Each structure stands twice: as structure tokens, then as C-alpha cells.
């Protein structure tokens, strides 16, 4: 269970968390949760920004995780007790991914050598079990459901390099750590590079606007197999739980919603929400990068017609990432037993996670209102 208020410090002050990647899909959810629970939050992003008077407790910090000098300067007078690391930078090859993403973890923790760190939580994902993008599910892979005690795969993987940097810094600096392996995070973050929820919302919106069917882009395996996903709010709860519970130090945990589903059942329900015709897997995958090619101008016109806040389709939809997730020819299913036994009871229904996100996208004027709501719901 999560504490309703942050644990008191020996000197009576509240804890301070630094969230790296604070504007991303996971980082934004963590910032919201921590602020709601009374923490002071250092929200680190490349652009930073001015403090929002409507959000007391949030201190924007502008720094480049790839630059040790930038971090050292930005954090010289900051003393967080906890770090939540949710950022990554996609590179052309896994060798480059390792070099860049492990350096970001190392740079940040080195810049905080002066800070009274108690716990650092690192978000990774299920590529820990399936391999990196360039060898996705192509080599040896453990049986599903994936469990945390599986050995590392014999391939280059930037998640492994990030873990190694985290553990080395923990031993050197004396803090506890946790690793959180999520599966396809659903949440709100404009401009995020890995965002299936917003991508499917953009696809469905375009299909409705242009009179096109809502075609599942992925493989037969993904269409028919049992799978799971991770809500960003649940991920935030999980990271805070591990960072504050007495029995979770120096452990890796899977984190998914707790339910399972098949796309062949969920896809028609998502289509019904948008009022579009669902079309499932037929004979081969139909990637979104092909289905949605050259849709930028159509989105600009749609945004202008409906008065939407974001005319740039690329800031809402990431076709390649959803194609990668849904195009896999392997079953992807995750074991949450370790977290349950340790005391984490958080749960989300994946269909609700999608629909909650769609409603927020509507309320933020990022997609049009598309249906008549039932009693008690907002009207468009």
C-alpha cells in the first residue's frame, strides 16, 4: 500500500525526489503522484521551464542527461533523497544505445554524489527478456510469463548497461535501488516517442474523419495470444512503493496492470469507443507506418476543423513503436508474483486505462469528442 503522506525525514523535512524524464509518459505520472502525496519534486527535463504556480512543490530543472557538465551545473545546489529515472534516447544501433543510455544514468548519479540519496528507481522494460529492437525476440528467450529471476540474454542490451551503472553507483554512493520492467506503457505525454495509447487514438480519429476502417496493424500471434500492458499511473505507484517500502531494496520487479487480454477482444471495444469499423488480422500484418503514411496534412486539416491544440501528428502518434509492439511473432506475458508477494496490490483494467487516456486526450483538445457519453460523463 502507498503511504498517504511522505515518510518524515530525521530533521522533520519532507523527502525530495528528482524525476529524470519528467515530461515523458512515465515521468509525468510520477510527478503527479509525488506532488499529490506532498513530496517536493525536482522535475528534470532538457527544457526545464518556469515554475507553475498552480503546482506547488514542483521545481523545474533544465539539464541534458547526455552532458555531465550540464548536470553538474544544474544539480550543484540540489539535494534529492530519491531519484526516479524514466528517460531514454533511441539510437541507430544497440551499441550506440548502450553508450548513450548508460552514460545518462552514470552522468546523473555522478552529478548527485553530494546528495543524501536513499533510493534510485530505474524504469526499463520487457526488452530485458526479449532482446533489443534490432534483435527483438529473434534469439533465445525465456518462457512466458517472464519472471525476474531469468538470466540476462547473451546479447547487447542497453537495459543491462543501465542496470550495471545503477548498481555500481549504489555500491559507491550507498543508496538502495530498484528496477521496474514495464510492458508498453499507456499514459498521457505529448511528444513522447513510445506511446501506443495516443498512437491508437490518432489512428482511430483519422479513420473516423476519413471514413476508413480501424485496421489492426500487428501479427497473428499478437492478435490471438494472451498479453498484458502497463498503465502509467500504476507504474508510478509501483516505483513509489519500491522506493519507500522496507523490503524492496536492491531488487528488480516486473510491473503490469494485473489483468490479461487478447487484442482480438479488445480491438472491437476500442473501435466502438471511436465509432469506427474494427478490422482484425487477416493474412499478414498491416503496419501503421504504411496505413498512416502521408497523414500529416490530413491531421493538420482535422486539427484546424475541430480546434485541436496539436496540429503536429508526430507529437501524438509514433507509428514505428506501435508496429514493433504489435508486430511481434511471440507471446508477451509478464509475471507479477514477486511484487504481489512483497506487498504491492495495485491493479488496473487495461481497457479502462485506454479509455481514461482517450477521455483525457479529448479534454485536453488533442483529439475531438467522438461519442455521446453516458450519465455522469462529460459532453463534447
N, C-alpha and C positions, 0 to 999 in steps of 0.2 A: 504493500500500500504506500502511496505517496504521502509525505508529510504535508499538512495544510499550511505550515509556515516553515521557513528555512531553519535548520538547526542553528542554535546560537553559537557564536564564537567564544573562546575563552575570555576575550575582552568585551563581550556583550554586543559586538557588531554583527550585522548580517553578512552572510558569505557573498563573495563577488565572483561571478562567472564570466569568463571570456568565451564567446561563441565565435569560432572561426568559420566563415561562410554564412554570416548572419542573415544575408538576404536570399539564401538559397531555400530549396524546398524543405529540407530538414532543419537548417539553422533558424529559419523564421519561426518554425513551430516551437523550437526550443526557447527562443527569445520570448515568445508569447507566454509559454508555460512558466518560465522563471519569473517574469515580471508579475504574472498573476499570483505567484506564491511569495512575492516580497523580496526577491533577490535584487541585488544590484548587478546589471548586465553590461559588460563591455562588448558591444556589437561590432565585431571586426569585419570589414569588407574592403575591397580595393578602393571604393569611392568614399566610404565613411558617410559623411553628411552631417548636417546640423542637428542638435538635439531636438526631439519632438516634445513640445511642452505637454502634449496630451498623453505622453508615455513616460511618466516619471520613473526613474530608475534605470533608463536605458542611456548609455553613453556611447555614441558612435566613435569608432576608431578607424581611421583610414590607414591602411598599410598593405603592402604587396607581399604575400606569403612566399613568393619566389625570391625575395630580396632580404637577405639577413640584415643589411644596413637599414632598410625601411622599417623592419620590425623592431630592431633595437632602438631606433629613434622614437617610434610611436609608443613603445611599451615601457620606456625607461622609468616613468613615474606611475606605472600601473602595477597593482599587487593582487591579482586574482587568486582565489583559493581553489577554483575549479576551472577546467578547460573542457569545452565540448567542440571537437574538431569534426566538421562536416564538409569540408571543402575538397575539391579535386580539380585537376586540369587535364583535359584529354589531349593526348599527343598522337603523333602518327604511328608510332610503334610502341610495343611494350617496354623495350629498352629505354625509350625516351620517357614513357610513363613512369617507370621506376625512378629514373634520375630526377625528374621534376617533382613528382608527388612525395617521394621520400624526403626530398630536400625541404619541402614546405613544412612537413612535420618537424624535421630537425631544426629548421630556422626558427620556428615559433617557440619551441621548447627551450632552445638555447637563449632566445631573447627574454625568456622568463626565468632564467636561472636565479635571479634575485628575488623572485616572488615566493610567497608561502604556499606553494601548490600542495593540495591534499589529494586531488584526483583528476586524472585526464581521461576523458571518454572519447574514443575514436570510432567514427562511423565508417564501416566498409560495406561489404555486400556478398552476395552468393557467388560471385566470380571467384571467391575463395575456394569453392568446391568445384566450379565448372571450368575454371581457367579464364584467361584474359580474352578481350574481344577478338584478337587475331587468332585465337585457338579455342574459341567458345565451344565447349562440350565435345571437342574433337579427339581429345586424348583420354587417358584413364580418368575415371570419375567415380566417386563413391555412390553407393546405392542411396536412393531416396527412402525415407526423408533424411535430409542432410543433418548430421549431428556434429557438435563442436569438437568431439574427440577424434575426428578424422585427421589423418596426417596431411601435411601440405602436398599438393601435386608436384611432380618433378618438372615444373615449367616456370619460366619467369612470370612474376605476378607482382604488380605494384602494391597490392594489399599486403603481401608478405613483407615487402620492404618497409611499408609504413608501420606495420606491427613491430618490426625489428628496431626501428628508430624510437618508437614509443617505449618499448621495454628497456632499451639502452638508456634513454633519458630518465626513466623511472628509477633505475638502479643507481644512476649517477646523482639524481636530484632528490630522491627519497619520497616520491609521491606514489600513490596507488593508481592503477589504470583499469580500464575495461574496453573491450572491443565489441561493437554492435553490428552484426551481419544481417542487413535488411534485404528484402526482396521487393524490387520495383515499388518505390515509394510513391504514394498518392498524396498530393498536397498542393497548396497554393504557392506559386512563386513565378512571377512574370520574368522571363528571360532565362529561366533555368534550362540547362542542357539535357536533363534526363527527367522528363515529366510526362508519363503516359496519360495521366488523368486529363491534363489540359490538352494534350495532343488528340485524344479521342473526342474531347468536347469540340475542338476546332474542326476535326473531320466531320462529326455529325452535324455541326452548324452549317458547314459548306454543303453537305449533302442535302440538308433541308432547303437551303437557299436556292440550290441549283437543280433540285428535283432528282437527285441521284440516290441510288440505294446505299445503305450503310454496310460496306463490304468488309468482312473480317480479313485482315491483311496477312495472317500468320499461317503456320503449318498445320497439318492434320493432327500431329501429335499434340500441339498446344490446344487445338480446338476440342479435342476429346479427352485429354488427360485431366486428372485432378491437380489443382495448383493452389497457390496462396499469394498474398501480397501484403504490403505494409503501409498503414496509414501514417502520415507524418506526425499527427498528434500522438498516436500510440508510440511511435519511435521516440518522441520527446519524453514521454512518460517513462519509457524503458531506460533511456540514458540517464535521466534524473534519478530513477530508482537505483541503478547500479552505482551511481556516483555518491549516493548517500546511505545506502543500506549497509549494515555492519558485516555482511557475509558475502560480498560480491567483489572484493578487491582482487585485482590481477587475474581476471577471468575474461574469456570470450563468450559471447552469447548470441544466438540467433534471435531475430525479432521479426515476427509476422503477426497478422491480425488475430489469428487463433481459429478462424474458420477456413474451410476449403471450398472450392467451387470448380465448375467446368465452364470454359468460355462458351460452349455451345448452349448453356443455360443462361449465362449472364448477358451475352451479347444481345439477344432479343429484348431483355429488360432495359438495357441502356438505350437501345433504339426506340423503345416505347416512350422513354422519357423525352426524347427529342422529336418524336412524331415522324420518324423515318423508317424506311423498309429495311429490316435486317437481312443480310445475306451472309451465310456461313461459308466454311471451307468447301470448295468444290473439288478440283483436281490438282491444284497447285497453289502455293502462296501468291497473294496479290499485294506486294509491298506498298506501303503508303507513299514511299518515295516515287513510285510510279503512278499510283492513283491520284495523288495530290500534287503532281508536278505542275508547275506553272499556275498555281492557285494564288500567288501573291496579289495580283491585280484584282482577282475576284474578291479576296478578303478586304482589300482597301475599299472597294465599292460597297461591300457589305457593311463594313465599319462606318462608312460615311452615312449610309442609308439608315442605320439603326442608332447612330450617335454613340458608337463604342469608343472606349478610352484608348484602345491599342490598335492602330491600323497596320502594324508590322506583324505579319503572320509568324515570322521566325521567332518572335519573342514569346509566342504562346505554344507553338507546335514544334516537336522535334521528331520528324518522321523516322530518321535513321534509328533512333534509340528504341522506339516502339516496334519497328520492324525487327530489330535484333532480339528483343524480348519475346515477341510473339512468333518469330520465325524459327525458334529453336526446335530441333527434332529430338528433344529429350524431355523427360518428365522433370519438373522442378517443384519440389515439395520439401518443406522445412520442419524439423523437429523443434518444438518449443519446450520440451520436458525440462531441460536444465533450468530455464528461467522459472517455470512453474514450481519446481521443487525448491528453488531458492526463495520463492515468495512473491514473484511478480504475477498479478492476476488480471492485468489489463487485457481488453478484448475489443475488437471492432468487427462489425459485419462488413465485408468488402463492398457489397452493393451499396450500403449506406455511405461508406467512405467516398465512393464515386459520386453519388447523388448530392452529398453535402458539399463536395467540391464544385459540382455543376451549379448549385444554388449560389455559392459564393461568387463564382465567375459571373453569374447573372447580376448579383447585387453590386459588384464592382464594375459593371458595364463593360465586361470583357467578351461576353457572348450575349446575344439577345435573349429576352424572355421568350420561351418557346412553347409553353403549355399553360393550360388552365390548372391552377393549383387547387388543392382540396381545402377544406375548412382549416383555418388557422395558419395557412401558408401565405407568403407574400404574393401579391398580384402584380403582374407586369403591366 
